[in-house]
Amino acid sequence: MKKYYKLVKIITSFMLTILVGIYGFVFLNKYIVGYSGDDKSNNELDGSVTFVSNRIDKSNELNSLIKEFEKMHPKVKINLELIGDVEEILERRAVAGELADITLVPGAIDTEEYNKYFLQIDDLGFNDENIYNYTTGKDNKLYTLSTSMLWEGVIYNKEIFKDANIKEIPKTKKEFFEACQKIKEIGVTPIALNYKQQWVMSMWSDSIPYLFDSNLEENTITKSENIFDYENGVYKSLQFIREIFKNKYCENDLYNYDWQQCKNDLINKRSAMIVWNSDFKYQLEDMGAYKEEFGIFPIPESNIINIVGDYKFAISKNTKHPDISKEFLKFMFNDDRYAKAVNIMSSLKGSERNIEMLKELETFNLPIQTQESVIKNKDNKELEIHNEYSNIKNDVGLNSDFVQKYVIASDTKSIIEEANKKCAESRTRIREHSQ
């Protein structure tokens, strides 16, 4: 019996040791490294937020992304809102203080105003070492993340070029319009202009001018040149698109030709080209184009290739759940989840697609610059020039409406004169105010 009781005592002691060990591990795990057991952690994410994307064609993919996140965080609900033409809608929401928790950033909000509308996201682990288009607010804090890394050029159907006997990509305007004529002669519309889409037209006033003229702002401000000089980037950009229209190399029905029709025409080989960003090739692939069907080349006679970010994501300053919003934003960018879901280039520097794209760009033998390097290398004087140019541009009304008006005008002389007059008046007013 003594042996029996001794054995029971040994077994009991052994079991107690195991139980204490387990309890101690759980206890320490809870307070040292964070606990994920049945006890409710103070850090457990709980709540509902809204996430806005412009990719209305990727509802299924984005909902799958959301479900993956919600599975990781069972008490979280992510509400997806898809908006096609986001600029005007989000601009109104920003003014009213009604931006979604995780929102796209409307272009009307300048970097100087980021801290007014958005939360800082420096704590998410993204910096200029691991992400492209890393730009901060005026306080050098991070508020936004670019959804993609892209450049603007001419996307073209390689088979149509071959059918039209175009053997080399056009490098000059003369070569480009000769190519357009050859394409027209085989019964294909040379280029989809997308005159109706303001977000396409704004490209010709906002970004393409800099491809022709990197000194545009400095010449307009420090040298007091006209904003519409016959040798500057604004004139070259608007004349380029105007000549496409005048030579009837684009869609016939400017006012009713919509974005979906444009994509259909490109896929079905009714149109050969479009001036747009490099990510658009992947949208065409989603619609059925095979991988190498479309190529892209720099806009003829441009002097540089600008690598920029597409739409930016940010977290609204008015969010009631900053913890959830930050965690979901980080989740989307880690492992290129968002980029893969909507089939675009990643903004992460380690992405294989980005490395391949940079190699392709080098074959065009043009200087390549990134948006972040331009911003980072600007001194205070250059930033002042940029801000003054932006103010003058706004006073002149140099935007998508202006482009549309210029393209179809019977005579552009009065438009140019009026723009230059407003430019001079604005420049004088700004300088008087600064004194």
HELIX and SHEET records of a PDB file:
HELIX    1   1 LYS A    2  ILE A   32  1                                  31    
HELIX    2   2 ILE A   56  LYS A   58  5                                   3    
HELIX    3   3 SER A   59  MET A   72  1                                  14    
HELIX    4   4 VAL A   86  ALA A   96  1                                  11    
HELIX    5   5 THR A  111  GLU A  113  5                                   3    
HELIX    6   6 TYR A  114  TYR A  117  1                                   4    
HELIX    7   7 ASP A  122  LEU A  124  5                                   3    
HELIX    8   8 LYS A  158  ASP A  163  1                                   6    
HELIX    9   9 LYS A  173  GLU A  185  1                                  13    
HELIX   10  10 GLN A  198  MET A  201  1                                   4    
HELIX   11  11 MET A  203  ASP A  206  1                                   4    
HELIX   12  12 ILE A  208  PHE A  212  1                                   5    
HELIX   13  13 LEU A  216  ILE A  221  1                                   6    
HELIX   14  14 GLY A  233  LYS A  246  1                                  14    
HELIX   15  15 TRP A  259  ILE A  267  1                                   9    
HELIX   16  16 PHE A  280  ASP A  286  1                                   7    
HELIX   17  17 PRO A  322  PHE A  333  1                                  12    
HELIX   18  18 ASN A  334  ASP A  336  5                                   3    
HELIX   19  19 ARG A  337  VAL A  342  1                                   6    
HELIX   20  20 GLU A  352  GLU A  362  1                                  11    
HELIX   21  21 GLN A  371  LYS A  376  1                                   6    
HELIX   22  22 ASN A  380  VAL A  396  1                                  17    
HELIX   23  23 SER A  400  ILE A  408  1                                   9    
HELIX   24  24 LYS A  413  SER A  434  1                                  22    
SHEET    1   A 2 GLY A  47  SER A  53  0                                        
SHEET    2   A 2 VAL A  76  LEU A  82  1                                        
SHEET    1   B 3 ILE A 102  LEU A 104  0                                        
SHEET    2   B 3 LYS A 312  ILE A 315 -1                                        
SHEET    3   B 3 THR A 144  SER A 146 -1                                        
SHEET    1   C 3 MET A 149  LEU A 150  0                                        
SHEET    2   C 3 ILE A 305  GLY A 309 -1                                        
SHEET    3   C 3 ILE A 368  THR A 370  1                                        
SHEET    1   D 4 THR A 189  ALA A 192  0                                        
SHEET    2   D 4 SER A 271  ASN A 277  1                                        
SHEET    3   D 4 GLU A 152  ASN A 157 -1                                        
SHEET    4   D 4 PHE A 294  PHE A 297 -1                                        
END                                                                             
